[in-house]
Amino acid sequence: MLIKPDTVLLNASRQELGLPLLNEQQFAQMTRVECMALFEETRLAAINWINVHNGQLPTVPFPETHPYKSDAPLTYAFHKYIVGTTAPISYLLNDSGIARGIINLFPPGQAAISEPAVPTYHGNQLRLWRFNERLNHLLSQNFDRGFKRQLILDFLSNSSVNYVDVIDGWQRGQYNASDSELRNVVVNEEAVDQILMQAQNGQIPSLIFNTSSTFGSNGLQFPFGTYCPGNKSFDIFLWMLQERAHTVMFSLDDNEWVAFAPANADYFRDVMINKVIFYLKIDGYKVLAITGPSPVLMGLDNNLVYQRYCEDYQMDPVNARIPFLRFVYSNWLAENYEPLWTLNGG
């Protein structure tokens, strides 16, 4: 399943790398496996190009495949999920194909990019892992990167948490960290399949999304069917469900349920905003969704959920960002959901 197909951008990259071009119909008819193989072919050509040009990135961003998916394979026994989107391009410096002498990447006209602090999920600056004080402390110590990587993976396993990114392959519109610039997005259907199977078998999967339109004040906008408006992890998850013809309903109290449909656009624009927790029913099977703050912790000052937290717990908004991150994630991890329901407001 492909979001935001862009044959022009794909061909611009392949032309720069000396690869055969595709027409729009060829690209549209590709299976997921064929698309990922095409991305990998282009990515390997880009690595060769980077080696030849001493770390300079191609002018046109190239298709990428997820570098960390094998780090934490999905475990059916775990019903808790942290759900993100993609990895920053700094991961490339740890790719085995990159020449040993290349220690920085150089995007055209931008500052040099260094390798991630730790080569795994959210390892670039380790911002997400601040939510757990003990793990955050260990990651601040002078351990080698491989040991820190294992600390993160052990923490996930010991906490019975699956980490998944909803995107398996992508092409950046620009070399930056903005998910909204992504094109040619291949979604992670394997994760969705497991979550649905757990729900159908009587579990209630508990998913915390790094980014979501429901956490801010914009809400979920319609039309939502022919493309995914933005690349927030919850929005993409919802888009996948819709594209696969699943029925989806939302509830803020496990009592009144509202179908995700254009007829209810006002509800998703005006009511399902500034929310941190809610239920979904997918084909009648229940899933719990938590939409916490982005680990970057920007733009919180005007967010009503953050304001409620600061008011309820008498926190100074200037200094409460990391405590707020810890509050949301730690209560989710402990399955202590009542404080999160309170933050939804009236």
N, C-alpha and C positions, 0 to 999 in steps of 0.2 A: 504494500500500500504506500503510495507516494503522495506527499503533501507539497504543494507549491512547485509543480514541475516547471522547469525552465531549461528547455533545450538550447536556447541561445547561450545561456551562461555555461552550460555543460560543454557545448562545442567550442566556445571561446577558450576554455581551459584545455581541451583536448588538442585544439589547433596549436596553441602555444607549446604544448608538450610533444608535438609531432605525432599525434595519434589520429586514426581515422575518425571522421565525423559521423553523426547519426542524424537522420531526419526525425521530425517530430512524431511521425507515426511509429517508427521503429522504437523510439523511447517509450511511447505511451503503451505499447503492447508487451513490453518486457515484464516477465515475472519478477517477483521479489528476489529470487536467487540470481537471475540474470542481471538485475539491476545492481545487486551487491558485488557481483563479479566484475561488472563494468567499472564500478567505483574503485574496486581494489586495483584493477589494471591501471586506472588513471592515477591513483594514489602512488603506486610504485614508480610510475613514470615521473611523477612530481618529486619523489625522493631522489631519484637519479639526477633530475634537473637541479635540485637544491645542492647535492654533492658537487656537481660540476661548477656551480656558481657560489661555492664557499659559504653556504648558509642563506643566501638571498632567496626569498620566496618568489615563486612565479608571480607575474603581474596580475593574472586572473586567479583567484582562489580556486582550488581544485577539490573534487569530491573526496570525502574522507569516510572511513569506517571506524566504528567505535573501538578505541584502544584498550578499554578496561573490562569489556564484557565478560571475559574469562576469569577475571579476578574473583568475582563473587557469583558463581553459578546459582541459578534459582533453586531454592530448597522448598519443596512442597510443604514440609512440616512447619515452615514459618509463615504466619498469616499477617505479619507486620511488614510494611514496605515503605522505604524512603524512595520517592520518585522524582527524578531530575530530568534533564534534557540532554546535554552534550558535554564534551570535554573541551577546555581551551586548547588552542593549537600548540601550546608549549609542550604538550605530550610528545610531539614529534621528535624532540631532541633525545628522547629515550628509546626511539625506534631502532631496532637492530640494524636497519638499512642505512641509517645516517652515518656518514663517515666520522671516524673517531675524533678528528681534529676540529669538528664543528661544535662550538659550545653556545652559539646564539643563532637565532633566526632573525632575518632582516626583512620585514614587510616593506614594500615600496613606500618611501616617504614617511615611515613611522619609526618609533624607537625600537631598539633591539629587544628581542624576546628571550628570556632565560628559561632554563628547564624548570619544571614544577618543583615545589619544595619536597613533595612526596609523589612518586609515580602511581597514583591510583585515584579513585573517585574523590572529588573535591580536595585533591592534593596540591592544587596550584598555589593557594595561599592558606589552605586549611581552615577557612572561615567557618564552614558548616560544623566541624568537629569541636568548635568552641562550646557547643551546647552541653557537652559532657565534661565536667570540670576535671575529672581524673584523666581522661583521654587527652584533653587539651594540655594538661600539665606534662604528661609524658611526651607529647609531640613537641613541646617547647624545649625539651632536653637535647643534649648534643649526641643523639643517637644517629647512626647512619640511616640513609633514606630507605634502604631495604627493610630495616628493622621497624621503622615508623610505618611503612606500608603494611607490614604484618600486624602491627598494633591495631590499625584501622580495620583490617579484615577480621581479626580475632574479636574485636569489639562488636562488629556486626553479627558474627556467628554466635558469640556468647550471649548477645541480646536477642537472639532469634529474629533477626531482621534481614529481609532481602533488600539489597540496594539495586534499583533498576533505573536506567535512563530510558525514556520513552522513544528515543531516537537511536537507530542502529547505524544509519548512514546519512550524510548531509553534505551540502556545499555552501560555503559561506558567501554572502554577497560582498562582504568586505572582511579584512583581517581585523576583527574586533570581537569583543565578548558579548555582543548583543544578539540574543536568540532571535530577535525580530528580523535580522538580516539573513537568516538561513533560507536556502532554497533546496529543491530536489531532496526532500526529507523522506527517508525510508524509516517507517515506524517499527517499534519493537512489539510485534504481535505475540511473540512467545510469552511475554510477561502478562499481557491482557488475557491470554488463554488460561494461564495458571490461576490468575485472580478469579476469573469466572468459574473455573472448575471448583475452586475452594468454596465459593459462595453457593454453588449448586449442591455441594456436598454437606451443607449445613454450617460451615464456618462463616464468620463475618470478617472478611479481610479488612484490615485497618491500614489505610494508605495516607501518608503525609506527603504533600506535594510541595516542592520548593517554590513554585510560582503558579499563580492562578488569578484569573480575572475576578473571581468571587472574593478574593481577599481585599481588593481595592474597591474604588467607588465606581468603576466603569461597568462592572457586571459582564454578563455574557450577552453579546450582541447578535442579533439575527440580521441577514441570513447567515446560517452557520453550516450549510450543507455542502456547497461545492468546493470550499476551501476552508482551511483552518485560519481564523483571523488572529494572527500572532503565533508565537511558538512557546507559550507557557505550558509547563508540563501537564497541568490539569486540563487545560483546553485541548491539548493534543490527545490526551486519554479520552476525553469526551468525544472528540471528533472521530477517533477510531471506532468507538462504540456506535456512533451514528452511521458511519460509512459501512459498517458491517451489519446494519439493519437491526441492531439491538434496540429494544425500548428502554428508555431511561427516565426515571422519575426522581425528584428531589424532595427531601423533607427536612425541616428544621426541628421537628419534635417527634418523629417516628409515628405520627398520627395523621396529619394532613399531608397528602402527597400531590405534587404538581408535575405534570409531564413536561419533559424538555421538548418543546415544540413551538413553532412560530406563533400559535394562538395564545401562548402564555409569555410572549416577549416582554410585556410590561413587568411581569413578576421577576424575570431574570435581570431586567435592567434596573428595577427600583427596589426590590426586596432582597434578592440573592446577591447582596453587596456587603462589603465589610464584614464578612463571615469567616470564622476560623474553623468551624466544624459543622458537618451536616451528614445526613444519610443519602445514599443513592440506592435505588432499586434498578437492577439491570435484568431485564426479562423476569422481573418479580423476585429476584434474589438480592439480598441486602449486602451493601458494602458501606463502611464508614470512611468518610473523607475528611481529612484535616488539611487546611491550606495555610501553612505557616508563612512567616516572612522569608523573603529571599535571604540567603546567607550573607549577601553583600550588605544588608541592613540599611539600604538607602531609601529615601522617600517615606520614612515612617512617621515623620512629625505630623503630617496631615491625615494619617490613617486612623479611622475611628476605632479599630480594634486595638491599636497601640495606645490610643488616648484612653480607652476604657481601662486597659491594663495599668497605665500610670496612675489613673485616678483611683482605681480600686485598691491598688497596693502602695499608694502614696509614694510613687517613684518620680524622680526628676527626669523628664523626657530626654534631657541632654545626655544623661548617663545610664539610661535604662535599656538601651538597645540589646546589648549582649544578655543581660538578665531576662529580657523578653524572649529572645531566642531560646534560652535555656528553659524558660517557663513552658513555652509551647511544646518543644521537643521532649523535654523530660516528662511532662505529664502524659504526652502521647506514648512514650516508651513504656511508662509504668501502667498504661491503660487506665489512667486516672482522668477520666474525660470531663467530669463535672466542672472543674475550673475553666475548661475550654468552652463549654456550653455557655457559661456565664459571660464570657467575652463577646458572644454574639450580640448581646444587647437585647432590647425589647422587640 
